[in-house]
Amino acid sequence: MEFFKKVPQIRFMERRRYWYITSAVMIVASLALVAVRGLNFGIDFTGGVVIEAAFPAAADLEASRAALAEAGVEGAQVQTFGTVNDVLVRLPPTEAGNTRQQGEAAVAALKSVDAAVVIKRTEAIGPQVGRELAEKGATALIMTLLFIGLYVIMRFQWKFAVGAILAALHDPLVIVGFFALTQMTFDLAVLSSILAVIGYSLNDTVVVFDRVRERMPMLRKSTPVQAMDVAINETLSRTLMTSVSTLIVVTALFLLAGETLRGFSVALIIGVFVGTYSSIYVAGAVTLDLGLSNRDLMPPEKKEEADALP
């Protein structure tokens, strides 16, 4: 199956410096948003209590907030969750760390609003556990990027590795910036989706790099820019099919999976677009501007023969 009857001849690399500006704006904006607004960390990282409750009729959020305040539960965030009957209550960690008692008090407060309320889920995480999860999440992200660099260096060459690592850094920064802008909950599910996006983007990048390595020696009269464009165009159909099929699944997840996986699916949707973009205009463009040439793709013995020529 192909998207195009003929291989397109789009000059992707001709205007790559304009896309550098676009990427720089996205990254600077993301960093600024994180610095100014911060991330709305879920209880996975901060600790606290999450309660999902289902009322028999449309939930009265103001009455629920008032009942929680009267019960001495401070800082509670109450919002609808999927339908007007379902409510999500998020409680920040207390200084005393008595999350269990805090959860029990909140459940009692909700039942005082409507005795028929059904508690679907109560989840409590201590602040120490939250800090440990945050540290392990950051470690997982750093190790992922490290092993990506090692993998690409072993498989290709250092110029390709720099392009791949920058593309892998580009994508999570943009996603994190979006979550800082919208203040959507940033939890372990979102972090796992960011790791998945890094892998998705790397896969696209490796496919393009493989085609570059294959085509450049065959296009000796072409410039590296032309060879890169040929490689991207020849893999474009595969890239689009992968992106569209992934988007179909992730969009279904976004629409049908409910609030629990909303952040996860949103991060993946953004990642599909940003990952496809970065594999072309970050990984490919940076590799070119580091001075990629046919000589870089020669095996060591061929390089020695070339150097020996007068």
C-alpha positions, 0 to 999 in steps of 0.5 A, a space after each residue: 500500500 502506498 500513499 503516492 503513485 509516484 515518489 514525491 519530489 518535495 525539497 524538504 531540506 531547502 528551507 530547513 533553516 526556517 524550520 530551525 527557527 520554528 523549533 527554537 521558538 517551540 522549545 524556548 516557549 516550552 521552557 518559559 511556560 515550565 518556568 513561569 506556570 510550572 507543571 500540574 503534577 498528579 499525585 503520582 509525583 506529589 502524593 495525596 489522594 484521588 477519589 472517583 465517585 458516581 452520583 445517581 444524578 447530576 453532581 452538585 460540585 459546589 455542595 461537594 466542595 462545601 461538604 469537604 471544607 466542612 469536614 476539614 479537608 483542605 485544598 480539595 479539587 473537585 471536577 466532573 469526570 467524564 459525565 455530569 454524574 461522575 466526580 473526581 476529587 484530588 486532595 493534596 498531601 497533608 503535612 502530617 502525611 495521614 493520607 488514609 484518614 484524609 481519604 476516609 474523611 473525604 469519602 464521608 463528606 461526599 456521602 453526606 451530600 448524597 448517601 447513594 453516591 458510589 465510590 469507584 476508586 480511592 487511591 492514596 500515595 505518600 509524598 515520599 513515594 511521589 518523590 521517588 517516582 519523580 526521581 525514577 521517572 527522570 532517571 528513565 528519561 535520561 537513560 533512554 536518551 543515553 542509550 539512543 545516542 549509543 545505539 545510533 553511534 553504533 549503527 550509523 555515525 556520530 553526525 547521525 547520532 547528534 541529529 537523532 539525540 537532538 530530535 529525541 530531546 525536541 519532542 518531549 520538550 514540546 509535549 511538556 510545554 503543552 502540558 505547562 500551557 494547558 495545566 493538564 495533569 502531568 502524571 506517570 501515564 503522561 511520562 510513559 507516553 513521552 517515553 513512547 513518543 521518543 521511541 516512535 520518533 527514533 523509529 522514524 529517524 532510523 528509517 530515514 537514516 537507513 535510506 540516506 546510508 543506502 542512497 548517498 553512495 548511489 547518488 554520487 553526482 548529487 549533493 548531500 542535501 539532494 540525497 537527504 531529500 531523496 531519502 525522505 521522499 522515498 520513505 514519506 509514504 511509509 511515514 504517513 501510513 504509520 502516523 495515520 494508523 497510530 493517530 486513529 488508535 490514539 484518537 479512539 483512546 482519547 475519545 473513549 478511554 475516559 479521563 484517566 487516560 486523557 493526558 496519556 492520549 493527548 501526549 501521544 497525539 502531539 507526539 505523533 505530529 512532533 515526532 514526524 516533524 522532528 525526524 525530518 527537520 531536526 534529525 535530518 537537517 542537523 545531520 546535514 549541517 554537521 557536514 554529512 558527506 559520502 565519505 562519512 558513509 564509507 567503511 574504514 578500509 574505503 576511507 583509507 584507500 580514498 586518503 591514499 589517492 593522490 
